[in-house]
Amino acid sequence: AVVSTQSTVTRLQLTNDRLQNESMSSREELSKLRHRIEGHNKTIELLKVSEIKQRTQNEALIRESRTQNMLLSNLQTIQNNLERQVLCETQVIRLLYIKA
């Protein structure tokens, strides 16, 4: 009975040692995972800031494009008006030349 009790105690000590090692290993793994999560959270924050910056730049480019399109349209209107004016002036000059 003493041998059986000692054997049981030895087995229990080995089991206890193994469980303590597993617990320590699990704590270390948990610590590593927490560090990785912190790193991922920082990366997510940086990506959010970058996304906001890119969205702002994109909106500015869209506004600039609209402004340039409006300017181009205005320039085309001015060009068309000038061409009509030159055409009218040319016709007036021809009429005056013919009458002269």
C-alpha positions in Angstrom: 0.0 0.0 0.0 2.9 2.3 0.7 4.5 1.6 -2.7 1.1 2.3 -4.3 0.7 5.5 -2.4 4.2 6.6 -3.3 3.6 5.7 -6.9 0.4 7.7 -6.9 2.2 10.7 -5.3 5.0 10.5 -7.9 2.4 10.3 -10.7 0.5 13.3 -9.3 3.7 15.3 -8.9 4.6 14.5 -12.6 1.1 15.5 -13.6 1.4 18.7 -11.6 4.8 19.5 -13.1 3.4 18.9 -16.6 0.3 21.0 -16.0 2.5 23.8 -14.6 4.7 23.7 -17.7 1.7 23.7 -19.9 0.2 26.6 -18.0 3.5 28.6 -18.3 3.6 27.8 -22.0 0.0 28.9 -22.5 0.7 32.2 -20.6 3.7 32.8 -22.8 1.7 32.1 -26.0 -1.1 34.4 -24.7 1.4 37.2 -24.1 2.8 36.7 -27.7 -0.8 36.8 -29.1 -1.6 40.0 -27.1 1.5 41.6 -28.6 0.5 40.5 -32.1 -3.0 41.9 -31.5 -1.6 45.2 -30.3 0.6 45.3 -33.5 -2.5 44.5 -35.7 -4.5 47.2 -33.9 -1.8 49.8 -34.6 -1.7 48.7 -38.2 -5.5 49.1 -38.4 -5.3 52.6 -37.0 -2.5 53.5 -39.5 -4.6 52.1 -42.3 -7.6 54.1 -41.2 -5.6 57.3 -41.1 -4.2 56.5 -44.5 -7.7 55.8 -45.8 -9.0 59.2 -44.6 -6.0 60.9 -46.1 -6.5 59.2 -49.5 -10.3 59.9 -49.4 -9.5 63.6 -48.8 -7.0 63.6 -51.6 -9.5 61.9 -53.9 -12.2 64.4 -53.1 -9.7 67.3 -53.8 -8.8 65.7 -57.1 -12.5 65.3 -58.0 -13.1 69.0 -57.2 -10.1 70.0 -59.2 -11.3 67.9 -62.2 -14.7 69.5 -62.0 -13.1 72.9 -61.9 -10.9 72.2 -64.9 -13.8 70.8 -66.9 -15.8 73.9 -66.1 -12.9 76.1 -67.2 -12.5 74.1 -70.4 -16.2 74.5 -71.1 -15.9 78.2 -70.6 -12.9 78.4 -72.8 -14.7 76.5 -75.5 -17.6 78.9 -75.2 -15.3 81.9 -75.5 -13.6 80.3 -78.5 -17.0 79.6 -80.2 -18.1 83.2 -79.6 -14.8 84.6 -80.9 -15.1 82.4 -84.0 -18.6 83.7 -84.6 -17.5 87.2 -84.1 -14.6 86.8 -86.6 -17.0 85.2 -89.1 -19.5 88.1 -88.7 -16.7 90.7 -89.0 -15.4 88.9 -92.1 -18.9 88.9 -93.7 -19.2 92.6 -92.9 -15.8 93.4 -94.4 -16.8 91.4 -97.6 -20.1 93.3 -97.8 -18.3 96.6 -97.5 -15.7 95.6 -100.0 -18.4 94.5 -102.5 -20.3 97.7 -102.0 -17.2 99.8 -102.4 
